[in-house]
Amino acid sequence: TSTELSVVAEVSPSTASAHLARLTEQQLITLVSQGKHRYFRLASPQVGTALEALLVLAGQPRSQFVPSTPGRLRQARTCYDHMAGALAVAMGDRILAHGWLVPLATDTSSYALSPSGETAFAHLGIDVAALRTLRRRFACTCLDWSERKPHIGGAVGAALLQLCLQRAWVVQDLDSRALQTTALGQRQLPALFDLPEVALQG
């Protein structure tokens, strides 16, 4: 966010806003609105490559983003009616890597289900035909505020959360939006979604 960037850069919020406006105007960064938050991100991988090269020339080490979200919320939580957190981002990454969902040519923030995705979702027990009858977006990106990467929202995202709850792969805390991965989930989720082991670590 603009506020976070001003803190990292050690400049005033107004100075940060002015720089961000100029960078946006020059199409080096883009603005992503998610709920009440407004995030800035690099406009393309080429911009990232250019920044990396400048860091090398300047002799500055690259600092890694460290989220301040409490551990149990960062690992897995609900986001409206779908799942968020590190686990949800990892599941979304693997679903896209397997080609089960593919970005629409007309709207890259929305996804369509591929033939292999139809088969995979049917194997998981997700009723795709029923999802398509709902008056809402079928599958879309939702920016994860702790991971700063997208997870899957829309009808598919909601179906994945319900699947995880029904199969007892995750259980919901009674006093928060946090989700806890069960021992069963730790055994079955990696095989079904080809998840890395780190995605299940709290």
Phi, psi and omega in degrees: 000165179301319180296315180297319181294323179294323179292314180297319182278351181059047175231168180289155177303324180292322178294317178299316181298320180295317179294318181296322178297319180292317179295323177294317179300324180274005177062033175267334176227162177230157181258133177238119178264128181222104184063232181271359183258152176234115183252144174253138178220161178296142185288336183197163175300330180297323177295319177299318179298318179297319179293320178299318180296320179294323178296321178297314180297323181280348180072026181260134177288149179275121179272142182265141178296128179241110182290151179258007181294136176308143188308312185291330176282327180291323183294308180198138180200171174271147175230097191059248183250014178231180186262144180226180180097183184301320180295316181295320178297317179296318178297316179298318179300317182288323177299318179289320180297325178282352179077018179290324173242141180230139180297142176287143180294328183272344182205096186290353176271358178242153182238152170245155180272129179276167176304319178292329176292321176303314181295315183295316181292323177296320178297327179282345181094017178271125181277091184296321180301319179294322179297324183289342179276348182287144180272068179201172178296139184291304178208137184207166176280146175220118185291124182278120188286343176267324182268342182059030174226158181281144165245179186266126176247197180079194182298322180294317178300317179295320180294322179294320177297313180298323178298314181296323178288316182294323180277000181061034174280329175225155173232147184266137175295149180281336187248010180200181178273002183293145175243137178253129177283127181278170176299323177296318178296321179295332178277319190266325183299316180302321182288319184287324184247004180057047184276143172289152183301327183295336182293340182259002180272129180282000000 
